[in-house]
Amino acid sequence: MKATFSQSRDEIDEYLQIQVPSVTKHHLGIRAAETREPIRVVVLRALKAYGVTVPDEAISDRRKRRPA
């Protein structure tokens, strides 16, 4: 039986703190720099690719954009 999850825009994100090997954090930082995205976005994309439910609207850069 497959569970279906939905997240409204009003739903609050929860904190998840994990420890990873330093080489993993380093490679996440490199990928984030290459894609010009925060590590959070890189990790969410990876989780979604792994099959974890991640709403598309959650995979966005929430940093404020500066005018050019």
N, CA, C and O atoms as a GROMACS GRO file, in nm:
protein
  272
    1MET      N    1   0.084  -0.117   0.000
    1MET     CA    2   0.000   0.000   0.000
    1MET      C    3   0.089   0.124   0.000
    1MET      O    4   0.178   0.138   0.084
    2LYS      N    5   0.065   0.211  -0.094
    2LYS     CA    6   0.149   0.331  -0.108
    2LYS      C    7   0.079   0.449  -0.042
    2LYS      O    8  -0.035   0.480  -0.074
    3ALA      N    9   0.149   0.515   0.050
    3ALA     CA   10   0.093   0.631   0.118
    3ALA      C   11   0.111   0.754   0.031
    3ALA      O   12   0.213   0.768  -0.037
    4THR      N   13   0.014   0.842   0.034
    4THR     CA   14   0.023   0.967  -0.039
    4THR      C   15   0.030   1.080   0.061
    4THR      O   16  -0.051   1.089   0.152
    5PHE      N   17   0.128   1.168   0.043
    5PHE     CA   18   0.146   1.281   0.132
    5PHE      C   19   0.128   1.409   0.053
    5PHE      O   20   0.170   1.418  -0.062
    6SER      N   21   0.067   1.506   0.114
    6SER     CA   22   0.059   1.637   0.050
    6SER      C   23   0.099   1.742   0.152
    6SER      O   24   0.078   1.726   0.272
    7GLN      N   25   0.158   1.848   0.104
    7GLN     CA   26   0.202   1.957   0.191
    7GLN      C   27   0.145   2.086   0.137
    7GLN      O   28   0.165   2.121   0.021
    8SER      N   29   0.073   2.156   0.223
    8SER     CA   30   0.020   2.284   0.180
    8SER      C   31   0.130   2.389   0.195
    8SER      O   32   0.228   2.368   0.266
    9ARG      N   33   0.112   2.502   0.127
    9ARG     CA   34   0.210   2.609   0.136
    9ARG      C   35   0.218   2.665   0.277
    9ARG      O   36   0.320   2.724   0.314
   10ASP      N   37   0.113   2.646   0.357
   10ASP     CA   38   0.111   2.698   0.492
   10ASP      C   39   0.179   2.606   0.592
   10ASP      O   40   0.201   2.644   0.707
   11GLU      N   41   0.213   2.484   0.550
   11GLU     CA   42   0.275   2.389   0.641
   11GLU      C   43   0.417   2.434   0.672
   11GLU      O   44   0.491   2.476   0.583
   12ILE      N   45   0.454   2.425   0.797
   12ILE     CA   46   0.585   2.471   0.843
   12ILE      C   47   0.687   2.358   0.825
   12ILE      O   48   0.659   2.242   0.856
   13ASP      N   49   0.804   2.394   0.775
   13ASP     CA   50   0.912   2.296   0.763
   13ASP      C   51   0.963   2.259   0.901
   13ASP      O   52   0.954   2.338   0.995
   14GLU      N   53   1.015   2.139   0.912
   14GLU     CA   54   1.072   2.093   1.038
   14GLU      C   55   1.223   2.086   1.025
   14GLU      O   56   1.276   2.068   0.915
   15TYR      N   57   1.291   2.101   1.136
   15TYR     CA   58   1.437   2.093   1.138
   15TYR      C   59   1.481   1.948   1.143
   15TYR      O   60   1.421   1.866   1.212
   16LEU      N   61   1.587   1.918   1.070
   16LEU     CA   62   1.648   1.787   1.070
   16LEU      C   63   1.799   1.810   1.076
   16LEU      O   64   1.858   1.866   0.983
   17GLN      N   65   1.859   1.768   1.182
   17GLN     CA   66   2.002   1.787   1.198
   17GLN      C   67   2.068   1.650   1.194
   17GLN      O   68   2.030   1.560   1.268
   18ILE      N   69   2.168   1.636   1.106
   18ILE     CA   70   2.239   1.509   1.096
   18ILE      C   71   2.389   1.535   1.092
   18ILE      O   72   2.435   1.645   1.059
   19GLN      N   73   2.462   1.433   1.126
   19GLN     CA   74   2.608   1.439   1.112
   19GLN      C   75   2.644   1.355   0.990
   19GLN      O   76   2.593   1.245   0.972
   20VAL      N   77   2.733   1.410   0.908
   20VAL     CA   78   2.780   1.338   0.790
   20VAL      C   79   2.933   1.341   0.792
   20VAL      O   80   2.993   1.425   0.858
   21PRO      N   81   2.995   1.248   0.720
   21PRO     CA   82   3.141   1.252   0.712
   21PRO      C   83   3.188   1.383   0.650
   21PRO      O   84   3.117   1.442   0.567
   22SER      N   85   3.304   1.430   0.689
   22SER     CA   86   3.354   1.557   0.640
   22SER      C   87   3.367   1.558   0.488
   22SER      O   88   3.343   1.660   0.425
   23VAL      N   89   3.406   1.446   0.428
   23VAL     CA   90   3.419   1.439   0.283
   23VAL      C   91   3.282   1.458   0.217
   23VAL      O   92   3.273   1.518   0.109
   24THR      N   93   3.176   1.407   0.279
   24THR     CA   94   3.041   1.424   0.226
   24THR      C   95   3.000   1.570   0.231
   24THR      O   96   2.946   1.623   0.133
   25LYS      N   97   3.024   1.635   0.343
   25LYS     CA   98   2.990   1.777   0.355
   25LYS      C   99   3.070   1.859   0.254
   25LYS      O  100   3.018   1.953   0.194
   26HIS      N  101   3.196   1.824   0.237
   26HIS     CA  102   3.280   1.895   0.141
   26HIS      C  103   3.223   1.882  -0.001
   26HIS      O  104   3.215   1.981  -0.074
   27HIS      N  105   3.184   1.762  -0.039
   27HIS     CA  106   3.129   1.740  -0.173
   27HIS      C  107   2.994   1.807  -0.190
   27HIS      O  108   2.962   1.854  -0.299
   28LEU      N  109   2.913   1.812  -0.084
   28LEU     CA  110   2.786   1.887  -0.090
   28LEU      C  111   2.814   2.035  -0.113
   28LEU      O  112   2.744   2.100  -0.190
   29GLY      N  113   2.916   2.087  -0.046
   29GLY     CA  114   2.953   2.227  -0.064
   29GLY      C  115   3.000   2.256  -0.206
   29GLY      O  116   2.967   2.360  -0.263
   30ILE      N  117   3.076   2.163  -0.263
   30ILE     CA  118   3.122   2.179  -0.401
   30ILE      C  119   3.003   2.178  -0.496
   30ILE      O  120   2.993   2.263  -0.585
   31ARG      N  121   2.913   2.082  -0.479
   31ARG     CA  122   2.795   2.074  -0.565
   31ARG      C  123   2.710   2.199  -0.552
   31ARG      O  124   2.659   2.251  -0.652
   32ALA      N  125   2.694   2.248  -0.430
   32ALA     CA  126   2.616   2.370  -0.407
   32ALA      C  127   2.680   2.489  -0.478
   32ALA      O  128   2.609   2.572  -0.536
   33ALA      N  129   2.811   2.498  -0.474
   33ALA     CA  130   2.881   2.607  -0.541
   33ALA      C  131   2.867   2.595  -0.693
   33ALA      O  132   2.848   2.695  -0.762
   34GLU      N  133   2.876   2.473  -0.744
   34GLU     CA  134   2.864   2.451  -0.888
   34GLU      C  135   2.724   2.487  -0.940
   34GLU      O  136   2.711   2.543  -1.049
   35THR      N  137   2.623   2.455  -0.863
   35THR     CA  138   2.486   2.480  -0.906
   35THR      C  139   2.433   2.615  -0.859
   35THR      O  140   2.324   2.657  -0.897
   36ARG      N  141   2.513   2.683  -0.775
   36ARG     CA  142   2.473   2.812  -0.718
   36ARG      C  143   2.341   2.799  -0.641
   36ARG      O  144   2.254   2.886  -0.649
   37GLU      N  145   2.327   2.690  -0.568
   37GLU     CA  146   2.210   2.664  -0.486
   37GLU      C  147   2.258   2.634  -0.343
   37GLU      O  148   2.371   2.590  -0.324
   38PRO      N  149   2.172   2.656  -0.245
   38PRO     CA  150   2.210   2.619  -0.108
   38PRO      C  151   2.222   2.467  -0.092
   38PRO      O  152   2.162   2.391  -0.168
   39ILE      N  153   2.299   2.426   0.005
   39ILE     CA  154   2.314   2.282   0.032
   39ILE      C  155   2.178   2.218   0.058
   39ILE      O  156   2.156   2.103   0.020
   40ARG      N  157   2.088   2.291   0.121
   40ARG     CA  158   1.952   2.240   0.148
   40ARG      C  159   1.885   2.193   0.020
   40ARG      O  160   1.825   2.086   0.017
   41VAL      N  161   1.895   2.272  -0.087
   41VAL     CA  162   1.833   2.238  -0.214
   41VAL      C  163   1.901   2.115  -0.274
   41VAL      O  164   1.834   2.026  -0.328
   42VAL      N  165   2.033   2.109  -0.266
   42VAL     CA  166   2.108   1.995  -0.318
   42VAL      C  167   2.063   1.867  -0.247
   42VAL      O  168   2.040   1.764  -0.311
   43VAL      N  169   2.051   1.874  -0.115
   43VAL     CA  170   2.011   1.756  -0.037
   43VAL      C  171   1.867   1.716  -0.069
   43VAL      O  172   1.838   1.598  -0.086
   44LEU      N  173   1.776   1.814  -0.078
   44LEU     CA  174   1.637   1.781  -0.110
   44LEU      C  175   1.625   1.717  -0.248
   44LEU      O  176   1.548   1.623  -0.266
   45ARG      N  177   1.701   1.768  -0.346
   45ARG     CA  178   1.700   1.706  -0.480
   45ARG      C  179   1.750   1.562  -0.473
   45ARG      O  180   1.694   1.474  -0.538
   46ALA      N  181   1.855   1.538  -0.395
   46ALA     CA  182   1.910   1.403  -0.381
   46ALA      C  183   1.809   1.310  -0.314
   46ALA      O  184   1.792   1.196  -0.355
   47LEU      N  185   1.742   1.359  -0.210
   47LEU     CA  186   1.641   1.277  -0.143
   47LEU      C  187   1.527   1.242  -0.238
   47LEU      O  188   1.478   1.129  -0.238
   48LYS      N  189   1.484   1.339  -0.319
   48LYS     CA  190   1.377   1.314  -0.415
   48LYS      C  191   1.422   1.210  -0.518
   48LYS      O  192   1.344   1.121  -0.554
   49ALA      N  193   1.544   1.221  -0.566
   49ALA     CA  194   1.598   1.125  -0.662
   49ALA      C  195   1.605   0.985  -0.601
   49ALA      O  196   1.596   0.885  -0.673
   50TYR      N  197   1.622   0.978  -0.471
   50TYR     CA  198   1.629   0.850  -0.400
   50TYR      C  199   1.490   0.789  -0.379
   50TYR      O  200   1.478   0.672  -0.341
   51GLY      N  201   1.386   0.868  -0.403
   51GLY     CA  202   1.251   0.816  -0.389
   51GLY      C  203   1.176   0.867  -0.268
   51GLY      O  204   1.063   0.825  -0.243
   52VAL      N  205   1.237   0.958  -0.192
   52VAL     CA  206   1.172   1.016  -0.075
   52VAL      C  207   1.075   1.124  -0.123
   52VAL      O  208   1.107   1.199  -0.215
   53THR      N  209   0.958   1.132  -0.063
   53THR     CA  210   0.860   1.233  -0.101
   53THR      C  211   0.911   1.372  -0.063
   53THR      O  212   0.931   1.402   0.055
   54VAL      N  213   0.930   1.455  -0.164
   54VAL     CA  214   0.973   1.593  -0.144
   54VAL      C  215   0.887   1.678  -0.239
   54VAL      O  216   0.902   1.667  -0.360
   55PRO      N  217   0.799   1.762  -0.185
   55PRO     CA  218   0.717   1.846  -0.272
   55PRO      C  219   0.804   1.938  -0.358
   55PRO      O  220   0.904   1.991  -0.311
   56ASP      N  221   0.764   1.955  -0.484
   56ASP     CA  222   0.842   2.039  -0.575
   56ASP      C  223   0.861   2.180  -0.521
   56ASP      O  224   0.968   2.238  -0.537
   57GLU      N  225   0.758   2.235  -0.458
   57GLU     CA  226   0.769   2.372  -0.407
   57GLU      C  227   0.867   2.382  -0.290
   57GLU      O  228   0.909   2.493  -0.255
   58ALA      N  229   0.903   2.271  -0.228
   58ALA     CA  230   1.001   2.273  -0.119
   58ALA      C  231   1.143   2.284  -0.172
   58ALA      O  232   1.234   2.326  -0.100
   59ILE      N  233   1.162   2.247  -0.299
   59ILE     CA  234   1.295   2.251  -0.359
   59ILE      C  235   1.311   2.387  -0.427
   59ILE      O  236   1.297   2.400  -0.548
   60SER      N  237   1.339   2.486  -0.346
   60SER     CA  238   1.360   2.620  -0.399
   60SER      C  239   1.460   2.693  -0.311
   60SER      O  240   1.476   2.661  -0.193
   61ASP      N  241   1.525   2.789  -0.369
   61ASP     CA  242   1.621   2.871  -0.297
   61ASP      C  243   1.543   2.978  -0.224
   61ASP      O  244   1.483   3.065  -0.287
   62ARG      N  245   1.542   2.973  -0.092
   62ARG     CA  246   1.464   3.068  -0.013
   62ARG      C  247   1.543   3.194   0.023
   62ARG      O  248   1.493   3.281   0.094
   63ARG      N  249   1.664   3.202  -0.025
   63ARG     CA  250   1.742   3.323   0.003
   63ARG      C  251   1.682   3.440  -0.075
   63ARG      O  252   1.631   3.423  -0.185
   64LYS      N  253   1.690   3.556  -0.017
   64LYS     CA  254   1.638   3.675  -0.083
   64LYS      C  255   1.724   3.709  -0.203
   64LYS      O  256   1.847   3.702  -0.197
   65ARG      N  257   1.658   3.745  -0.310
   65ARG     CA  258   1.728   3.786  -0.432
   65ARG      C  259   1.759   3.934  -0.424
   65ARG      O  260   1.673   4.014  -0.386
   66ARG      N  261   1.880   3.971  -0.460
   66ARG     CA  262   1.919   4.112  -0.463
   66ARG      C  263   1.893   4.165  -0.603
   66ARG      O  264   1.913   4.094  -0.702
   67PRO      N  265   1.848   4.291  -0.612
   67PRO     CA  266   1.831   4.348  -0.745
   67PRO      C  267   1.967   4.361  -0.816
   67PRO      O  268   2.069   4.389  -0.753
   68ALA      N  269   1.966   4.341  -0.946
   68ALA     CA  270   2.092   4.344  -1.024
   68ALA      C  271   2.145   4.484  -1.043
   68ALA      O  272   2.249   4.502  -1.106
   0.00000   0.00000   0.00000
